[in-house]
Structures are given as C-alpha cells and as structure tokens.
Amino acid sequence: MSASSLASRVLTGWLPRSLLWQTFLMIALLFVLALGAWSQIFRYFEEPARARDVSQIIVSVVNLTRTALINADAERRTDLLIELAAQEGIRIYPAEPTDEILPLPDTRPIRLLIAEVRAQLGEHTRFASRWKSLDAFWVSFRLDQDDEDEYWVMLAPERFERIEALEWLTWGSAAMLVALLGAYFIVSRISSPLRHLAKAARQVGSGRTPPQLTETGPQEIALVTRAFNRMAGDIARTEADRALILAGVSHDLRTPLARLRLGVEMSGAPEDEVTAMVTDIDEMNRIIGQFLDYGRGEPQEPVQQVDLAALVREMTEPYRLRGVAIDTEVPDTLRVPARALPLRRALANLIDNALRYGAPDGPLQVSVYPEGHEVCIEVADRGPGIPEEEVERLRQPFSRLEVARSNTKGAGLGLAIVERVMRSHQGRLDLLPREGGGLRAILRLPSRASASGRARMRDALDRGDDK
C-alpha cells in the first residue's frame, strides 16, 4: 500500500461523514494555517524594529549608569550602586577574566539585538544570560572606550519582554472565533438544502412523492433543487399513469379470463382436459396478479401491531380446506409492528412456491418463532432446494431456476415481491437449505423488543429510507 493511499484512508477515517463538518473543519484548518503564516510574517518584519527599540533601552541604561558612575564622587559610588539596585533593579559588578557566564540563546531576535547594541556601545560589548549564579540579562560596558576595566550591568528580563503578547493572542483568538462562526454559517447554507434534497430523494426512492422543496439559496443549489422538483413531479405523473395502466390491465385481462374459464367449464369437454385448461387459466391469472403486485411499488399501508400467529393460522386454513398438507407450529400470540396486507402477499407467495416446487408427497412446515431481536416466519418444503450460488440471482425480478426445478411456469416475480415487502419492513428474506433436503424460506422481521428494529422502522416511516 502506497503512502498516499494510506494517508488518504487515514484522513477519510478521521474526518466526519457530513459535508457540513468536513467543510467546516477544512475551512478552520485553512484559517489556522493562514493565521500561523501571517503571525510568522509579522514576527519576521517586526523583530528588527523590536530589536532597535530594546537596544535603545539597553544603551540608554548603560549610558546613564556609566555617566552616573563617572560624575559621582568616589566615596558615594557605593551608595549610588545600592540606590540603582533598589529603585531601578540595575546591579553593577566588576568583570573578571575568570567570570563564568552563560551566553544568550542563538536566535534571530537576539542576534539582531546584539548587533544593534554593539553598533552603539562598541564591539567589545559582551552579553550573557547568567553571570556566576545569577540569571538575568547581562551587558558589559567600560567607563571609557580606552579603559581596560570592564563592568557587568544586570537588567531585569521583564524590561524587554513583549508585554503585548497576551493582548495579541486574545485579539487573534477573537478574530479566529468570528471567522469560524462565519464559516459555519456559510457552510450551513450549503449543507441544509442538500440535507433536504437527500431526504426528498430517499422518499422518491421508496415510492413516495415528496413535498415541493424551496428553491432558494445559492444559485447552483437553487438550480439543482428546481431540477429535482421537476423530476419528482415527472415521476409522480409517471406513477399515476402506471397505476392507470395497471388498473386497465387488471380489467381488460382478468375479465376475459373469467369468461374463458366459465366457457371451458361449461364446454362439456373431458374432465382431464377441462382441469388442465382451468389450471392454465388460473396460472395466467396468478401471473397477472404478480405483475400487479410488483407494479404497485412499495406498500403505502401504515405500520400497525400485527399478530403473526393469527395471521399464519388465517393464511394456512384455506389451503387445508383444499386438501393441502400443511403443518403449523405457532405460539398463541406474537405481535410485531408490520403492514398486514403486504405481509400476507409475501407469505402467500412463499407458500405457493413451496407447493409448486416442493415434493408433492411431503407436507409443508409453516412456523412462527422469535430469534434474538427478530421474529421469524418460516416456510419449509421437501423439494430440491436452491443452490447457494443461485440464491441472490433469484431475488431479482424475472429470475427463475430452470435446472433445479422442473416446473418453470410463472413470471419470476414471487421472490422479488417478497424481497421488496421485507425491505419495506426493514427485515430480510433468508433462503437456506433444509436438513434432510428441501428449502427453508424465512421472513425475518424486527421484533417489538428490538430497539434497533424500532429505530429502523421509525426511520423508514419518517424518511422513506430504502435500505
């Protein structure tokens, strides 16, 4: 892995996911870098002027001290030194060749200061940050340029410190805070319309018609919002036309099929031929029903508390009356938040598939049971099952398993409809092999006790999110 890709992956994992905070952090980083650069530029050009000001103070102190010592009477020099130390914090000591001194730090401001002082006091001037055991700002001087005797004058470091540094820091921080607040306001004007646009897009993806978005804000965002509103309107009109077409298909095809079935049953043909033709007509009617179910899109029925045990008993009883062998294993009651009508369609599709493709002599097993934070409805048959590599393909519309199952009738929409219903419930469809042969088709729904299931269902209702 290259260093650039590694750095990109680390940066992606560190940055927040939202555009608002990513842009805000990048603008904040830009402000910090800009402020740091300007502070360095300011220091670079301010240091020479600062060195001249400080050197003038040092030279003035040294010159005044030297003048006072030269003009003072010899017997009063000691009192003068004591007074300078007490009132001005200036101490003067004679320099010795054996003095132990610590040089000043080698920085650009110090080098500029030393050059300015030596230009006025002479090249013989020495500097130190410690003389013997005393830490201070030390400068050497002579009473006369030709005099070999040298003295050290100790100046308090407070005289030369930048007393305005804290003030600069305060004003700089205030300016940074104002800039960051402005950056947050600017970025929020971009991210807020995008959040509304994303929410409306999720509603469109789930088959719902979102309300018209406000076409305000920056010009580019307003253009995108206007285009989205037009697209959503076109989709809504297309959905209305599709519903009208589906209603026409239902009427124009099912009515002739009903007349055709009635004619076949009253034709007086042999019973086995009548049965075969009626079966074909029922299959055509079922295929039309599947097309209509799939064409309806996401279910719009509100979520309510549904008793799965009662639903399964009601769904399996008509099959028993027709002589179908179905074993059920359900509790007395088991309630979950769901949409009853789409769930009935999904269960009916699974039972019909099991009857169509399962072993004719083996009973179907329909079970309802809780499992962790989910509630399961399982339909198990003893047919040839589905190869593991074909499972995902069969979830797609118009997909059929031609090899493993001999009966290839149907449009290939049954499992696609079930998949869509489970997706709208924030659940899933599992197609697993059954021990001893056969297929286990399991509808997994978030249970009422599952906080995550409730949160996902609530998100689906609020946002129309299609996960």
N, C-alpha and C positions, 0 to 999 in steps of 0.2 A: 504494500500500500504506500503510495507516494505521500510526501509530507503535505502537499497542497490538499489532497483528498482527505487526509487525516485531520488537518486543521479545519477544513470545511465541515466535516462530520462533527467535530467537537463544537464548532461555532453554532451549527444547526441545533445540536442538543442543548446548548446553553441558552440560546435565545428563546423568548416566549413564542407561542404559536400565533398570537393575534397580530394583525398588521398594525394596530394602534400602538402596542407596546414595542414591537420591533422597530417601527419608525421612530417612536419617541426615544428609545434607547440610543439609536444611531444618531439622532439629532443631538441628544445630550452628550454623547461621546464627541461629536464634532465641536460642540460648544466648549467642552473641557479642553480638547486639543487646541482649539483656537485661542482660548484664554491662556493656556500654558505657553503657546508660541508668542503671543503678544506680551506676556509678562517677561519672557526671556529677552525679547527685542527691547522692551522698555528698560530692563536692567542693563543691557549692553550699552545703550546710549546714555543711560542715567548715571552709570558708575563713574565716568570721567568727571562729570560735574560734581558728583558727590565727593569724589576724591579731592577736588580742588577746594570745596567748602571745608572738609575736615582738615586738610593740610593747613588751611588758613588759620583754623582754630589752634592747631598744634604749634604752628610757627608763632602765633601771637602769644600763646602761653610761654613758650620758650624765650621769646624776646623780652617779654615783660619780666619774667623771672631773672633773666640774665641782667637786664637793666637795673632791677631792684637790688640784686646782689652787688653789682659794680658800684652803685651810688650809695649803698648803705655803709654806715661805719662798720669797721671790722668787729668792734665789740658788740654790735647789735645784729650781726648776721644770723647768729643763732636764734635770737628772738624772732627775726623775720622768717626763718625757715619753719619755726614752730607755728607761727601765725598762718603761713601759707598752707601748711598741712591741716590745721584745724578748720580754717574757713573755706579754702578752695579745694581741699583734697589733693594738693600738689606736694609731693615729697621729693626732696633732692638729696642725692647721695653721691659722694666722690667715686669715680670709676677707678678700678684697679685692673692691672693686666690679668690677674688671676680670677676675675669675676666669672661665675658660672651663669650663663644666660641661655634662654631658650628662644630661638628665632621665631618671628611671626610666621603664620601659615602662608604657604606659597600659593596665593590665589590672585586672580586678576585685580580685584579691588585693592588688595594690599600692595600689589606691585605698583599700581597707579598712585596710591597714597605715598609710598616711599619715594617714588620719582618726584612727585610734587614737593615734598618736604626737603629733599636733598637739593632740589633746584634753588631753594631759598636759604637753607642753613649751611649748605656745603656738602661735598661728597664724603666728608669724614663722619657725617652723622650716622649713628648706628640705631638699630631698633631691636626690641626684644619683647616677648610676651611674658617672660619670667626672669627676674633678677634675684639670684640666690634662691630664696624660698618664697618670694613674693610674686604673685600673679597679678599683672596689671598691663597697661600699655606704657612701655619704657622707651624714652628717646634720649640719646646722648647729645650734649652740647658743650661748647667751650666758651669761657668768658671773653676770649679774644681769639681771632682766627689763627694767630701765630702762637697761641698758648698751647702747650703740650698737655696741661691738666684738663681732664675731662670729667664731666658730671653726668649723672643719670637723673632725669626727671620722671617721676611716676605720675601718670594721668589715669584717672578713673575711666574704665571702658564705657561707662554709661554716657560719657560726654559724646561718644562717637556712634552709639547705637542708633538704628533707624527707629525712632520713636513713632513714626507714622506707619510702620509695617502692619500693625493690627488694624489701623483705620483702612489701609488699602485692602486688607483681607476682608474686612466687613463689607466695604462697598463692592468689591469684586463678587463676593458671595451673593449680595443682594441683586446685582446685575444678572448673575447666573440664574438665580431663582426666577426673576422676571422673564428671562429668555426661555427657561424651561416651561414655565406656565404658558407663555405664548406658543411654544412648540406643541404643547399638549392640546391647546385649543385648535391650532391649525390642523394637526393630525386627526383630531376627533371629528372635524368637519368632513374629513375624507372617509374615515372608518365607519361612522354612523350610517351614512347612506348605503355603504357596502354591506353592513350587517342586515339592514332591512331588505336589501336586494337578495342576499343569501337566504334569508328566511322565506321570502316570496318564491325563490327558485325551488326550495325544498317543498313548498306547498304545491307548486306546479308538478314537480317530480312525483308527488304522491297522488296526483289526480285531482287536486283541489284547485279552485280558482281563487287566487289571492286578491285582496283589495288593491285598488289603484295606488301606486306609490307616488309620493310627492316629487315632482320634477324640479327640485331646487338644488342649490349647492353649486360647486364649481361647474364650469361649462361641460367638461368631459364627463363628470358623474351624471349631470342632468341629461346628457345625450344618451348615456348607457341606460339610465332609468326610463327615458322615453321609449327607447327601443325595446326594453323589457316589457313595458306596459303594452306596447303594440303586439309583441309576441304572445304575451299571456292572453290578450283579447282574441288573437287569431286561434290560439289553442282552444280557448273556451268555445269559440264558434265551431271549430272542427269537432270538438267533443259533442256539441249539441247536434251537429249533422250526423255524427256517428250513431248517437242514440236514436235519432230518427230512422236511420238506415236499419239499425238492428231491430227496431220495432216493426219496420216494414218486412224485413226478412222473416221475423217470427210469424207474422200474419200470413205472408204470401207463400211460405213453405209449409208451415205446420197445418194450415187449413187443408191444402190439397192432400197432405199425407194422411190426415184423419179421414178424408173421403176415400182415399185409396185403400186404407186399412178396412174401412167398412165395406167397400166393394169386394175386397178379397175374401173377407169372412163370409159374405153372402153369395159368393160366386158358385158354390156347390162343388168346387174342386176337391180332390182327395185331401184328407186331413193333414197328411205329412207335408204336402205342397203348401197348403194354407199356413201351416205352422212356420215353415221356412220363410215364406213371404212376409208374414206378420213380424217375424224376428228381424228380417232385414229392414222393414219399415220402422220398428222400434229402435234399431241401431241408428238409422238415419235421423230419427227424432232426437236420440240421445246426443249425437254429434252436433246437431243444430243447437241443442241446449248448452253443450260445452263451448261452442263458439260464442253464444250469447253471454255465458258466464265470464269467459275470458275477455270479451269485448267491453264488459261493464267497467273494467279497471278496478282500482282499489275500492273496497267496500266503504260506504259512507254511513253505515249504521252506527249509532253511538255505542260506546262500551258500557256494558252492564254486568252485574253479577249473574253468572250462568252456572247452574247446577249440572256439571258434566255427567254425573251418574244418571240423572234423569234424562238428559239429552241422549246418552247412549242407549238407554232402555227404550226410549221412544223411537230411535232410529232403527234398532235391530228387530223390533217386534213385527213390522210389516214383512221383513224378509222371512221370519219364522212362519208367518201365516201362509207364505208362498211355498213353504216346504224346504227352505234353505237351512242347512245345519249350521247354526251359529252358537258358539259357547261364549257367554259373557262373564266377566269377573269384575264387578264394580262395587264400590262401597255404597253405603246407604245414601250419602250425600257428599259432594265435594265441589265447592263453589270457587270460581275464579273470575276475574274481570275479563270479559271477552265479548265478541259480537256473535250472537247465536246463529243467525241465518248463514253468514259465510262459513262458520264452523260446521254447520250441518252439511253444506255443499262439499266441504273438504272431506268430512268423514264418509259421506255417500260415495265420493269418487274413490276413496281407498277401498271401501267395501266392494264396489262394483269391479274395481281392478282385481281384487283378490278372488272374486267369483269368476271373473273372466279368464284369468291366467293361472289360478291355483289348481291344485289337484281336485278333480270332481268328487272323489270319494272321501276327502278329508274335511272335517268341519273347520270353519273359521273361528279364530280366537280373538275376541274383542275385549280389551282390558283397560281399566282406568286406575291409575295409581300415582301417588306423589313420589318424587325422586329429587332429593335435595331442595333447591329453591324453585323447582319446576313441577308441573302436573302433566302427566303423560296420558295420551290416548293411543293405544297400540292395537293395530290390526295385523294379525299373523296368519299366514296361509302355509300350505304344504306344496306349493308349486316349485318350479325350477329355480326361483330366485332371480337376482340381478347380479351380474359380475361387478366386482368392485370398481373396475375401470370404467364402467358404463353409467355409474350412479349419477355423476354430475351432469353428464350429457342428457339423461332422461329428465332432469329438472327443467330443461329448456322447452319452450313450446314447439309443437310439431315434431317431437322426437319419440321414436318407438323402438323397442328392442325386437328386431326381426328374427334373430337367430335363436335366442334362448326360449322364446315363447312362440308357440305355433300360431296362435290367433292374432293376426295383425290388423284386425278391424279397429276403427277409431281414428280420431284426428291427431292423437298425440298431445292432447291438451290437459289431460286429467291431472298429472303430477304438477304441471306448470300452474294450474289453478290452485292446487293445494299449497304449492310453494308461495304463491302470492298471498294467499289468505294467512299463512303463518308469518310471513314477513310483516303484514299489517298488524299482527298481534305481538310483534317483537319476539316471536318464538322461532321455531325451526322444524323442518321435516327431516327425520333420520330414516334412511333405508339401509337396514342391516340384515345380514344372513341369520337365519333361524337355525338353532341347533337341531340336528336331525333332518335338515333340508327345509327349504322354504324361505319366505321373506317376512321380515318384521318392519312394518311401516309405522313410525312413531311420530305423533304430533306432540311437540313439547311447548307448553305454554308457561309464561312466568306465573308463579303462584301468588296468592294474596299475601303470603308471609314474606315474600321476597321484596326487600326494599329496592334492590336494583331493578327488579321487574316492574315495580310500580313506577320508579323513576323513568324507565324507558317508555312505559306505556303513556305516562304523563307527557313526556317529550313528544311522543308520536301524536298525541291529541293536540298539543299546543303548537307544534311546528310542522306537523305533517311529515316528519322525518322518515325517510325510507332507507333503513339500514340494511 
